[in-house]
Every structure is written in C-alpha cells, then in structure tokens.
C-alpha cells in the first residue's frame, strides 16, 4: 500500500533518522523533541495512509504497526529496567518508532529481520567500541540502521 502519505512518512522517518544519528554520535543522546515529534508525525502519516486506503488491509497494517511499536517499546523498557547501564532512556523512547516502521514493512521485518539486524549490528558496534577502548556506545544509530536494513531486506522476501 503505497500512497503519498506513506511516502511522506518514510521521508519524515529518513530525516529524523539522519538527525538522530548525527546528534547521538556527537552528544550521546537522543533529544526528546526530535524523537517525540518525529514519532507523532510518522504515526499520523501512517494512520492517515491506512484511513485513506479505505479497506481492511490498511487497518490490518496499522494494527501490525501499533502492535510492533508497543512490543518494541515494552522490550526496550524491560531491558532498560533490568540493565540501565546497557541502554539510554532515549533508546527506549526511540524503540516504538523503530517498531512502527518495522511493522509497516511487514510481519517478517517486525518479528525477525529488524531484531536480527539490531542484534548483529549491536554486536559489531560493541566489538568496535571495545577495540577502540571507548566506554560509551551511541546505540541510537544501531537501532536506526537496523530498522532501515530490516525494512530493506523485507523488500526481497
């Protein structure tokens, strides 16, 4: 289901992605303003796309997106509560947006491809930070890159 609203959502997510990657790499933080407004804009555009689709498929996709957003948010919140030093609060706030986009890409992307990409890229980033003897790892870029990678891989499935 590709509409102008869907394309706009992906453009907004792309702009927000680039902005967050730059900020997180420089400052090791994900500003609430960018994550919050970006998430609201993307969610609104995707909801509009589902509404204007006017069929059950649009609503099914939107339900999948919302379920994925809630699941990603819950898992990252749980990880943050169990091991607060492993994730930042910004990563937890970013997780629902990642889930929303992964859900739009499809069930395979949301359930398998994006989580596997997160795990693989986190392992690589963690190893690189150990090799470079850095104590802090900007995890936002890992989440964002994994989401784009998982969404891209879902196109070939």
C-alpha positions, -999 to +999 in steps of 0.1 A: +000+000+000+019+030-013+003+064-011+016+099-008+011+097+029+032+065+031+060+081+011+058+112+033+061+090+064+092+074+051+107+108+041+100+121+076+115+089+092+145+094+069+151+130+080+145+121+117+169+091+113+197+113+099+192+140+125+192+115+154+223+096+141+242+129+139+231+141+173+237+107+190+271+103+176+281+138+187+264+141+220+254+105+231+218+115+235+186+113+216+166+145+222+130+141+232+119+168+209+132+150+178+121+115+189+087+127+201+077+149+172+092+126+147+072+097+161+040+116+162+045+128+126+053+093+113+024+077+132+000+104+120+011+099+084+009+061+085-026+063+102-037+087+075-024+063+048-044+034+065-075+056+068-074+067+032-068+031+020-104+026+029-101-012+032-094-039+057-058-043+045-049-007+056-063-013+090-045-046+094-012-030+085-019-002+110-027-027+137+005-046+130+024-013+133+009-004+166+014-039+180+051-038+168+056-003+183+041-015+217+062-047+217+095-029+208+088-003+234+080-029+261+110-050+253+134-020+254+118-006+286+123-040+302+159-042+291+165-007+304+149-015+338+169-048+341+202-033+330+201+005+330+237+009+320+232-010+288+207+014+272+199+050+275+164+064+281+165+079+246+169+044+231+138+033+250+119+062+236+131+055+201+122+018+201+084+024+195+092+044+164+115+016+152+087-009+158+062+013+140+083+014+109+093-023+111+056-031+114+048-011+083+074-030+064+057-063+073+055-091+098+088-107+087+106-073+092+090-066+125+094-101+140+126-113+125+146-091+102+148-059+123+155-077+156+182-098+140+197-067+124+197-050+158+214-079+175+240-082+147+248-045+145+249-042+183+274-070+184+296-053+158+292-019+174+300-033+208+331-051+195+343-019+178+338+001+210+359-025+229+386-024+202+386+014+203+386+014+241+355+036+243+333+034+273+302+047+257+283+034+227+258+055+208+230+029+204+205+051+185+224+048+152+225+010+157+187+009+161+181+032+131+204+014+108+190-019+118+155-007+111+164+006+076+183-026+069+155-048+081+130-028+060+152-031+030+157-068+034+119-073+037+116-060+001+134-091-011+112-116+009 
